[in-house]
Amino acid sequence: MGRCMEYTDAELADAIVSLVGRKYPRLKLTEEDICEMVFGHGFYRRQVNGACRRLVALKRLDRGGKGVAYDPFWYRPWYPPADRRI
């Protein structure tokens, strides 16, 4: 990847969803991990952070972790909840 700021919002969102889908469950990617894998460095973390939050709100990604130093937020693909019949 590594195209820096040539990504539109939609392209960045698709790149993040694709990356998380390929790496999960082997890796639980944080925003910093995603930024380094997409851009090659941490300069664009703000854009990745905003994109990840939008993707969670749009139910394209799911977020785990507590968002603190010892348990940072990490992302996984979003799956609709399974219907349970009793």
Residue, then its C-alpha position, 0 to 999 in steps of 0.5 A: m500500500g503506502r500511498c500516503m495522502e492520495y487516499t480519498d475517505a472512501e478509499l481509506a475506509d476500504a483499505i482499512v476494512s480489507l486489511v483488518g479482514r485479512k489479518y483478523p483473527r491472527l492479529k488484532l490491529t490497533e489504529e497505530d498498526i493500521c496506520e503503519m501497514v497502510f502508510g508505512h509510518g505514523f504521520y496519518r494516525r488522525q485520519v486512520n483514527g477518524a476512519c476507524r470510528r466512522l467504520v464502527a459507526l457504519k457497522r463495517l468494523d467492530r472495536g474491542g479493547k478499553g482504549v487505555a495504554y494496557d488495553p488499546f482499541w483494536y479492530r475486527p470485521w463486523y458481523p451481524p448478530a446471530d438470531r437465537r431461537i429458543 
